[in-house]
Amino acid sequence: MSRRLKVVQWTTGKTGSAAVRGMVGHPILDLVGCYAWSPDKVGRDVGELAGIDPIGVTATDDVEALLALRPDCVSYMAYRPNFDHLERILESGCNVVTTMYMLAGHGYGEEATQRIREACDRGGSSLYASGIYPGHAVMVAMAASAMCSRIERLSVLESLDIQGYANEQMFRAQGFDLDPDDPAAYQACESACGSFKEQVPVVAEAMGVEVDRVGFRVEFGVANADTDFGFMTLQKGRIAAFKGTVFGEKDGRSIIECSFVWKLGEDMTPNWPVTHGYVIELDGVPGVRVRLEPQGDHLDGTVTTAMPCVNAIPMVCAAPPGIVNHMELPFVRGIGQFRA
Ligand SMILES: NC(=O)c1ccc[n+]([C@@H]2O[C@H](COP(=O)([O-])OP(=O)(O)OC[C@H]3O[C@@H](n4cnc5c(N)ncnc54)[C@H](OP(=O)(O)O)[C@@H]3O)[C@@H](O)[C@H]2O)c1
């Protein structure tokens, strides 16, 4: 892991910008290029796009020019995947880390998964998907499970007022601001939870247990008044919060649970309390609870999402070809992050 690694950042949205900030000055990683999806970002300095001083790297939409830099890894953090790009990157021999958890599973369909696998084979490259949730919060749960002699239920809860993430496109896709009686609201939220549906079998396999069924349930909290959050507005009577779970059942019992309480603000009914972080529970012997919470009042979700991917880059570059998951890598940790 002492060899320096060349990295190309793919887009500079919320998480992509945090990834750039996490790579600048890194002792092992060299940010050598950046792909821009937005035409108005092409030609601009990547540091500037990520909200820091210029770093002398310019964003481009020229995929071949980026691959000609012979990067070891692409940090792929676009809003939606472009499979032509992914195929081209992987078959060129460049590895990929991504916050799109479903890229490592089957959520985009078998044809997409097959394209990725075959591109990895052709290029001898690997793809790893993580983030905070799905992703690293569950790794922490699994690390805690090593203390147990018996486990009845493993659950992870993400419990946040998400307005700090300020992503209107994502929140509307999740179903925020829809009428709670609109069937599209349930469907939107279930579809947004597709990555949790991918995560449950990964945890089950890692824990050596089989689940018979993966299910989903959700309740809605409704805004008491029209509210302007700056980046989007919510209308009175529309969805302002979700409380739900994706669960894996065995013999009719829920044994693996990925739960969430996502809220926009406080003025809603019901107004579920949030813990501003992650609560991991293992029911068993012994029962264990782990909390991932901010030291101040805000856990920056862009950083906690990006860094489990950025910090995995050295391990992913050393991994065997193919789609690799948490269980196939050494324990991902913040190597080199003790720095000024
Ligand atoms: N696992 C986790 O914990 C976790 C948590 C949060 C998010 N995520 C996932 O991480 C990815 C990035 O999230 P984000 O919040 O950083 O996203 P974002 O800021 O909304 O978008 C990232 C970038 O994608 C490009 N983009 C925008 N609209 C697009 C579209 N319709 N099709 C293709 N590209 C588009 C833009 O590139 P430019 O920079 O060129 O403008 C944008 O800046 C998403 O897939 C999200 O679901 C995972």
The ligand as an SDF file (V2000), in Angstrom:
LIG
                    3D

 48 52  0  0  0  0  0  0  0  0999 V2000
  -24.3500    4.5070    0.2810 N   0  0  0  0  0  0  0  0  0  0  0  0
  -24.6280    5.6510    0.8610 C   0  0  0  0  0  0  0  0  0  0  0  0
  -24.4530    5.8290    2.0540 O   0  0  0  0  0  0  0  0  0  0  0  0
  -25.1370    6.8260    0.0360 C   0  0  0  0  0  0  0  0  0  0  0  0
  -25.5490    7.9950    0.6760 C   0  0  0  0  0  0  0  0  0  0  0  0
  -25.9120    9.0970   -0.1140 C   0  0  0  0  0  0  0  0  0  0  0  0
  -25.8880    9.0000   -1.4840 C   0  0  0  0  0  0  0  0  0  0  0  0
  -25.5350    7.8150   -2.0730 N   0  0  0  0  0  0  0  0  0  0  0  0
  -25.4880    7.6800   -3.5370 C   0  0  0  0  0  0  0  0  0  0  0  0
  -24.3160    8.3560   -3.9990 O   0  0  0  0  0  0  0  0  0  0  0  0
  -24.5480    8.8960   -5.3070 C   0  0  0  0  0  0  0  0  0  0  0  0
  -24.1580   10.3700   -5.3130 C   0  0  0  0  0  0  0  0  0  0  0  0
  -24.9630   11.0610   -4.3720 O   0  0  0  0  0  0  0  0  0  0  0  0
  -24.9090   12.6570   -4.2790 P   0  0  0  0  0  0  0  0  0  0  0  0
  -25.8320   13.0780   -3.1930 O   0  0  0  0  0  0  0  0  0  0  0  0
  -23.4920   13.0870   -4.2650 O   0  0  0  0  0  0  0  0  0  0  0  0
  -25.5780   13.0290   -5.6710 O   0  0  0  0  0  0  0  0  0  0  0  0
  -25.7950   14.4650   -6.3540 P   0  0  0  0  0  0  0  0  0  0  0  0
  -25.0230   15.5140   -5.6430 O   0  0  0  0  0  0  0  0  0  0  0  0
  -27.2610   14.6740   -6.5310 O   0  0  0  0  0  0  0  0  0  0  0  0
  -25.2410   14.1910   -7.8230 O   0  0  0  0  0  0  0  0  0  0  0  0
  -23.9100   13.8460   -8.0830 C   0  0  0  0  0  0  0  0  0  0  0  0
  -23.5480   14.3010   -9.4650 C   0  0  0  0  0  0  0  0  0  0  0  0
  -24.2050   13.5100  -10.4590 O   0  0  0  0  0  0  0  0  0  0  0  0
  -24.3530   14.2880  -11.6460 C   0  0  0  0  0  0  0  0  0  0  0  0
  -25.7820   14.2260  -12.0040 N   0  0  0  0  0  0  0  0  0  0  0  0
  -26.7970   15.0320  -11.6010 C   0  0  0  0  0  0  0  0  0  0  0  0
  -27.9510   14.6190  -12.1270 N   0  0  0  0  0  0  0  0  0  0  0  0
  -27.6560   13.5130  -12.8570 C   0  0  0  0  0  0  0  0  0  0  0  0
  -28.4320   12.6180  -13.6240 C   0  0  0  0  0  0  0  0  0  0  0  0
  -29.7470   12.7840  -13.7660 N   0  0  0  0  0  0  0  0  0  0  0  0
  -27.7920   11.5780  -14.2210 N   0  0  0  0  0  0  0  0  0  0  0  0
  -26.4570   11.3830  -14.0850 C   0  0  0  0  0  0  0  0  0  0  0  0
  -25.6690   12.2180  -13.3580 N   0  0  0  0  0  0  0  0  0  0  0  0
  -26.2640   13.2450  -12.7570 C   0  0  0  0  0  0  0  0  0  0  0  0
  -23.8970   15.7080  -11.3200 C   0  0  0  0  0  0  0  0  0  0  0  0
  -22.5510   15.7880  -11.7870 O   0  0  0  0  0  0  0  0  0  0  0  0
  -21.6910   17.1440  -11.8440 P   0  0  0  0  0  0  0  0  0  0  0  0
  -20.8590   17.1270  -10.5940 O   0  0  0  0  0  0  0  0  0  0  0  0
  -20.9030   17.0900  -13.0820 O   0  0  0  0  0  0  0  0  0  0  0  0
  -22.6870   18.2780  -11.8250 O   0  0  0  0  0  0  0  0  0  0  0  0
  -23.9750   15.7340   -9.8150 C   0  0  0  0  0  0  0  0  0  0  0  0
  -23.1630   16.6680   -9.2040 O   0  0  0  0  0  0  0  0  0  0  0  0
  -26.0350    8.6610   -5.6090 C   0  0  0  0  0  0  0  0  0  0  0  0
  -26.1500    7.5490   -6.4600 O   0  0  0  0  0  0  0  0  0  0  0  0
  -26.6360    8.3730   -4.2430 C   0  0  0  0  0  0  0  0  0  0  0  0
  -27.7460    7.5120   -4.3260 O   0  0  0  0  0  0  0  0  0  0  0  0
  -25.1390    6.7440   -1.3360 C   0  0  0  0  0  0  0  0  0  0  0  0
  1  2  1  0
  2  3  2  0
  2  4  1  0
  4  5  1  0
  4 48  2  0
  5  6  2  0
  6  7  1  0
  7  8  2  0
  8  9  1  0
  8 48  1  0
  9 10  1  0
  9 46  1  0
 10 11  1  0
 11 12  1  0
 11 44  1  0
 12 13  1  0
 13 14  1  0
 14 15  2  0
 14 16  1  0
 14 17  1  0
 17 18  1  0
 18 19  2  0
 18 20  1  0
 18 21  1  0
 21 22  1  0
 22 23  1  0
 23 24  1  0
 23 42  1  0
 24 25  1  0
 25 26  1  0
 25 36  1  0
 26 27  1  0
 26 35  1  0
 27 28  2  0
 28 29  1  0
 29 30  1  0
 29 35  2  0
 30 31  1  0
 30 32  2  0
 32 33  1  0
 33 34  2  0
 34 35  1  0
 36 37  1  0
 36 42  1  0
 37 38  1  0
 38 39  2  0
 38 40  1  0
 38 41  1  0
 42 43  1  0
 44 45  1  0
 44 46  1  0
 46 47  1  0
M  CHG  2   8   1  16  -1
M  END
$$$$
